[in-house]
Amino acid sequence: MFTHAVGDAAIDEVLTGYEAANAEASIVGKRWGIEHAFIGRADHLPRMKTLGLLLSLQDHLYLAGPSLVRYWGAQRAFLTTPVRMYSMPACRCRAEPTRASCPTRRSG
């Protein structure tokens, strides 16, 4: 099961719900995950790792970069898709690129 979460508060809510589900019956190794996971924080990492979550990340927001900087400021916009952070040993979540961000053939 994957849950769509855009923003750090949304990730908090998803993790809290997943932790509650995990307390009733383990979700570890059952391919649960978070779709997008934009604006993740370092304190999310141990929770994600404990639950063995997968992440489906998209890199398409780089096109919206100037708008995001205007709306949120540079520091927060920089965290929109923190792929490098999610790949750190503290998390070791399995980040799976989407087909849209990894085209396999030329299109015209």
Contacts in CASP RR format, 6 or more apart in sequence:
PFRMAT RR
TARGET T0000
AUTHOR 0000-0000-0000
METHOD contacts of the structure
MODEL  1
MFTHAVGDAAIDEVLTGYEAANAEASIVGKRWGIEHAFIGRADHLPRMKT
LGLLLSLQDHLYLAGPSLVRYWGAQRAFLTTPVRMYSMPACRCRAEPTRA
SCPTRRSG
1 30 0 8 1.000
1 31 0 8 1.000
1 32 0 8 1.000
1 33 0 8 1.000
2 32 0 8 1.000
2 33 0 8 1.000
2 34 0 8 1.000
2 35 0 8 1.000
2 54 0 8 1.000
2 56 0 8 1.000
3 14 0 8 1.000
3 18 0 8 1.000
3 33 0 8 1.000
3 34 0 8 1.000
3 35 0 8 1.000
4 34 0 8 1.000
4 35 0 8 1.000
4 36 0 8 1.000
5 11 0 8 1.000
5 13 0 8 1.000
5 14 0 8 1.000
5 34 0 8 1.000
5 35 0 8 1.000
5 36 0 8 1.000
5 37 0 8 1.000
5 38 0 8 1.000
6 36 0 8 1.000
6 38 0 8 1.000
6 39 0 8 1.000
7 38 0 8 1.000
7 39 0 8 1.000
7 40 0 8 1.000
8 39 0 8 1.000
8 40 0 8 1.000
8 41 0 8 1.000
8 44 0 8 1.000
11 34 0 8 1.000
11 37 0 8 1.000
11 39 0 8 1.000
11 40 0 8 1.000
11 41 0 8 1.000
11 44 0 8 1.000
12 44 0 8 1.000
14 34 0 8 1.000
15 44 0 8 1.000
15 47 0 8 1.000
15 48 0 8 1.000
15 51 0 8 1.000
18 27 0 8 1.000
18 32 0 8 1.000
18 33 0 8 1.000
18 51 0 8 1.000
18 53 0 8 1.000
19 47 0 8 1.000
19 51 0 8 1.000
21 27 0 8 1.000
22 28 0 8 1.000
22 51 0 8 1.000
27 51 0 8 1.000
27 52 0 8 1.000
28 51 0 8 1.000
28 52 0 8 1.000
29 52 0 8 1.000
31 54 0 8 1.000
32 51 0 8 1.000
32 52 0 8 1.000
32 53 0 8 1.000
32 54 0 8 1.000
33 53 0 8 1.000
33 54 0 8 1.000
33 55 0 8 1.000
33 56 0 8 1.000
34 48 0 8 1.000
34 53 0 8 1.000
34 54 0 8 1.000
34 55 0 8 1.000
34 56 0 8 1.000
35 56 0 8 1.000
36 56 0 8 1.000
36 57 0 8 1.000
36 58 0 8 1.000
37 55 0 8 1.000
37 56 0 8 1.000
37 57 0 8 1.000
37 86 0 8 1.000
38 61 0 8 1.000
38 79 0 8 1.000
38 80 0 8 1.000
38 81 0 8 1.000
39 76 0 8 1.000
39 79 0 8 1.000
39 80 0 8 1.000
39 82 0 8 1.000
40 79 0 8 1.000
40 82 0 8 1.000
40 85 0 8 1.000
41 79 0 8 1.000
42 85 0 8 1.000
42 90 0 8 1.000
44 91 0 8 1.000
45 85 0 8 1.000
45 86 0 8 1.000
45 88 0 8 1.000
45 90 0 8 1.000
45 91 0 8 1.000
45 93 0 8 1.000
46 90 0 8 1.000
46 91 0 8 1.000
48 55 0 8 1.000
48 86 0 8 1.000
48 91 0 8 1.000
48 93 0 8 1.000
49 90 0 8 1.000
49 91 0 8 1.000
49 92 0 8 1.000
49 93 0 8 1.000
52 93 0 8 1.000
53 93 0 8 1.000
54 93 0 8 1.000
54 94 0 8 1.000
54 95 0 8 1.000
54 96 0 8 1.000
55 86 0 8 1.000
55 93 0 8 1.000
55 94 0 8 1.000
55 95 0 8 1.000
55 96 0 8 1.000
56 95 0 8 1.000
56 96 0 8 1.000
56 98 0 8 1.000
57 81 0 8 1.000
57 83 0 8 1.000
57 86 0 8 1.000
57 95 0 8 1.000
57 96 0 8 1.000
57 97 0 8 1.000
57 98 0 8 1.000
58 81 0 8 1.000
58 97 0 8 1.000
58 98 0 8 1.000
58 100 0 8 1.000
58 101 0 8 1.000
59 81 0 8 1.000
59 83 0 8 1.000
59 97 0 8 1.000
59 101 0 8 1.000
60 100 0 8 1.000
60 101 0 8 1.000
61 68 0 8 1.000
61 80 0 8 1.000
61 81 0 8 1.000
62 81 0 8 1.000
65 77 0 8 1.000
65 80 0 8 1.000
68 76 0 8 1.000
68 77 0 8 1.000
68 80 0 8 1.000
69 77 0 8 1.000
71 77 0 8 1.000
83 95 0 8 1.000
85 91 0 8 1.000
86 93 0 8 1.000
86 95 0 8 1.000
87 95 0 8 1.000
END
